[in-house]
Amino acid sequence: MKPVCIQVTTSRTHWRGGQEFVQGKPKVLVCPQDIDEDELKLIQADHELLVKEIEAPLEDTSERPEATEARIKAIQLAMFSLPGGKDAFTKAGTPRVTVLEEVLGWKPDSDDIEAAVDGLSDVMKADLQALLEA
């Protein structure tokens, strides 16, 4: 099971469900990593927010993000949609650099890959493990 990714767009800058939404800047959230179920319900109930489910971030990922956090998040999202299933991962359960590079459009560092795997929530780790065992 893939983690749920949502894109939230707003007509005015404001806070809802513990998140800041900026007018004109779509925000991608990974559930449950970025937001819990109660916060998600608050966001979905806000009539000023346009919420839609997406498969991957809408940002252009063809260039390596400068911010470490952005690289790690991109790697985490990519891990659940790698082509090749189990063959896209090493025996240790980490995604192969070459496969990630194809999906991301830039070559991730091994430190970023390790941080991305370590930063997964327990639920996401279980989902990833289920994908590898399928």
C-alpha positions, -999 to +999 in steps of 0.1 A: +000+000+000+014+034-010+013+063+014-014+088+007-001+120-009-023+150-011-018+184-027-035+214-010-040+247-027-056+278-011-071+311-021-055+329+008-026+322+032-037+307+065-032+278+090-054+247+092-047+213+108-013+224+121-001+233+086+005+267+069-009+271+034+004+299+013-018+315-014-007+304-049+018+277-036+004+242-037+017+221-007+022+184-010+017+163+022+024+127+028-001+110+051+005+098+078+041+111+078+034+148+075-001+149+090-023+127+112-059+117+104-076+144+126-055+172+110-063+158+076-101+159+084-098+196+094-080+204+062-105+185+040-134+202+058-120+237+051-140+251+022-111+275+013-087+246+006-086+226-025-075+191-015-067+164-041-049+130-038-019+126-060+006+099-067+038+120-065+049+155-058+040+179-086+073+198-081+098+195-109+123+170-096+146+169-126+171+190-107+186+179-074+170+199-046+195+219-026+177+214+008+185+181+024+149+178+037+135+182+002+159+155-012+149+131+016+112+136+010+116+131-027+134+099-021+108+087+003+080+093-021+099+077-050+106+045-030+069+035-032+067+038-070+100+023-081+098+001-113+109-034-109+094-042-075+119-062-053+147-058-079+147-021-073+159-027-037+191-041-022+192-071+001+194-046+030+160-031+019+173+002+006+164+014-029+191+010-056+208+043-066+204+037-103+167+030-100+161+060-079+181+082-103+158+071-132+126+080-112+140+113-096+159+126-126+190+132-104+215+110-086+208+107-048+236+104-023+239+073-003+236+094+029+203+109+017+190+074+008+199+062+043+183+092+059+151+087+038+148+051+049+156+059+085+130+087+085+101+066+074+073+062+099+067+027+113+035+025+092+054+034+060+082+010+069+056-018+072+040-007+039+074-008+022+081-042+037+048-055+024+057-042-011+090-060-010+074-093+001+047-092-025 
